[in-house]
Amino acid sequence: MEVLSLFDGISCGQVALQRAGIDVHKYYASEIEKNAIKITQKNFPNTIQIGDVTQVKGSQYKGIDLLIGGSPCQSLSITQSQIRQHLFGKSKLFFEYIRVLEESQPKYFLFENVASMTKESKDTISELLGCEPIFINSNSFVPQERPRLYWTNIPVGNINLPECDLVLENILEPNVEEKFYYTCGHDFLGIDKSVCAILHINGHDILKRVHSPKFKCHTLTTCGGGNTQKKVLINNRPRKLTPLEYERLQGLPDNYTQGISNTARYTAIGNGWTVDVIAYILSNVEVKKVQETA
């Protein structure tokens, strides 16, 4: 199979293809973020990097087996509800996906974005892609709440998601360096609550939330330092989740993003896909048919 991945990030798509048992002969990745590319090439050195999506000529990949991508969600997400610009902000890069889709005419396509977008944005995307989205929350596969919409022509059939009983405590490292722990005070709300404590730090309410290890984690997002990492309470001590724990929450192999700064790792993972969700969808690709027509 030959694959073209737009907004490839750290190539969660390649991990998912492996997990779905799909043999990839060529994987073209459109990405411009240097740390993301570094992670990809460390794990998949045969990846063919093709640069900025706005410069990708889809006609060069006409008839490719699979086109995948999830354009930036910042101006679509409800987290930006006060200032979001919908498909006219940074998320307008979605239209580059449409352009490349029309030019390349792949056998299969898969597009992902946030479930919290407005109905107007969802309807626009559905109209341009010619199909309705599938709703999947990553919590069916990993201990993370991550509701997403997936548009695809892959014959998924009836959605029969597995049950996942995993919670935060199932993916925590046993021994974590002291630098990840907070020394400030906190208000304890009860370990039986998803947000079980509130940190005594400055900033937005969401930055102060500490998660109970008995529940699933809230959606991972990009991190730019400043206490933006998700937090967990261990023996009444709040700490940041580690990059390795972030990897596990996205279904990535341990230390997949190792080799760059922790801050960059958090951001790269938060920008990525939940691998097991993508593998679930891709497992429905009719691989034999693709091989026969290749």
HELIX and SHEET records of a PDB file:
HELIX    1   1 CYS A   12  ARG A   19  1                                   8    
HELIX    2   2 LYS A   34  ASN A   43  1                                  10    
HELIX    3   3 VAL A   53  GLN A   55  5                                   3    
HELIX    4   4 GLY A   58  TYR A   61  5                                   4    
HELIX    5   5 ILE A   78  GLN A   80  5                                   3    
HELIX    6   6 HIS A   86  PHE A   88  5                                   3    
HELIX    7   7 LYS A   90  LEU A   93  5                                   4    
HELIX    8   8 PHE A   94  SER A  104  1                                  11    
HELIX    9   9 LYS A  119  LEU A  129  1                                  11    
HELIX   10  10 SER A  138  SER A  140  5                                   3    
HELIX   11  11 LEU A  168  ASN A  170  5                                   3    
HELIX   12  12 GLU A  178  PHE A  180  5                                   3    
HELIX   13  13 ASP A  205  LYS A  208  1                                   4    
HELIX   14  14 PRO A  243  LEU A  249  1                                   7    
HELIX   15  15 ASN A  262  GLY A  270  1                                   9    
HELIX   16  16 VAL A  275  LEU A  282  1                                   8    
HELIX   17  17 VAL A  287  THR A  293  1                                   7    
SHEET    1   A 7 ILE A  48  GLN A  49  0                                        
SHEET    2   A 7 LYS A  26  SER A  30  1                                        
SHEET    3   A 7 GLU A   2  LEU A   6  1                                        
SHEET    4   A 7 LEU A  66  GLY A  69  1                                        
SHEET    5   A 7 TYR A 108  VAL A 114  1                                        
SHEET    6   A 7 PRO A 147  THR A 152 -1                                        
SHEET    7   A 7 ILE A 134  ASN A 137 -1                                        
SHEET    1   B 3 HIS A 186  PHE A 188  0                                        
SHEET    2   B 3 VAL A 195  LEU A 199 -1                                        
SHEET    3   B 3 ARG A 209  HIS A 211 -1                                        
SHEET    1   C 2 LYS A 231  ILE A 234  0                                        
SHEET    2   C 2 ARG A 237  LYS A 240 -1                                        
END                                                                             
